[in-house]
């Protein structure tokens, strides 16, 4: 089995831990990005976000865009 196949299977099965919904992710994304950029433990403070961002392409794209935008303003 190739690495691509393993990644596809993992995405189809979803995370082994609870994750937030897209709505929750959208509401918490600003705080999550601020914590990340402040070198805080964003995953401990907002559990389930990382898992959701890894499995949801739309939220992942929003996260990357917001992170880049905020990082440029610092």
C-alpha positions as CSV (number, residue, x, y, z in Angstrom):
1,X,0.0,0.0,0.0
2,X,1.4,3.4,-1.0
3,X,1.5,6.5,1.2
4,X,-1.2,8.0,-1.0
5,X,-3.5,5.1,-0.3
6,X,-2.9,5.3,3.4
7,X,-3.7,9.0,3.4
8,X,-6.9,8.4,1.5
9,X,-8.0,5.7,3.8
10,X,-7.2,7.9,6.9
11,X,-9.2,10.8,5.4
12,X,-12.2,8.5,4.6
13,X,-12.2,7.0,8.1
14,X,-11.8,10.4,9.8
15,X,-9.9,11.1,13.0
16,X,-9.8,8.7,15.9
17,X,-10.6,11.6,18.3
18,X,-13.6,14.0,18.4
19,X,-13.4,17.0,16.1
20,X,-15.4,20.2,15.8
21,X,-18.0,20.8,13.1
22,X,-17.5,23.2,10.2
23,X,-19.7,25.8,12.0
24,X,-17.6,25.5,15.2
25,X,-14.4,25.7,13.2
26,X,-15.5,28.9,11.5
27,X,-16.4,30.4,14.9
28,X,-13.1,29.4,16.5
29,X,-10.7,29.9,13.6
30,X,-9.6,33.5,14.5
31,X,-8.7,32.4,18.0
32,X,-7.0,29.2,16.8
33,X,-4.8,31.2,14.4
34,X,-3.9,33.8,17.0
35,X,-2.9,31.0,19.4
36,X,-0.8,29.3,16.7
37,X,1.0,32.5,15.8
38,X,1.7,33.4,19.5
39,X,3.3,29.9,19.9
40,X,0.6,28.9,22.3
41,X,-0.7,25.3,22.4
42,X,-3.7,25.9,20.2
43,X,-4.6,22.2,20.0
44,X,-4.8,22.0,23.8
45,X,-6.8,25.2,24.1
46,X,-9.2,24.3,21.3
47,X,-9.4,20.5,21.1
48,X,-10.7,19.0,17.9
49,X,-9.7,21.9,15.6
50,X,-6.5,20.2,14.3
51,X,-8.4,17.0,13.4
52,X,-11.1,19.0,11.6
53,X,-8.6,21.1,9.7
54,X,-6.8,18.0,8.6
55,X,-9.9,16.3,7.3
56,X,-11.9,19.2,5.8
57,X,-10.4,20.8,2.7
58,X,-12.6,23.9,2.8
59,X,-11.8,24.7,6.4
60,X,-8.1,23.8,5.9
61,X,-8.0,26.4,3.0
62,X,-9.7,29.0,5.2
63,X,-7.2,28.3,8.0
64,X,-4.2,28.6,5.7
65,X,-5.5,31.9,4.1
66,X,-6.2,33.4,7.5
67,X,-2.9,32.3,9.0
68,X,-1.0,33.8,6.0
69,X,-3.0,37.1,6.2
70,X,-2.5,37.5,9.9
71,X,1.2,36.6,9.7
72,X,1.8,39.2,7.1
73,X,0.2,41.9,9.3
74,X,2.6,41.1,12.2
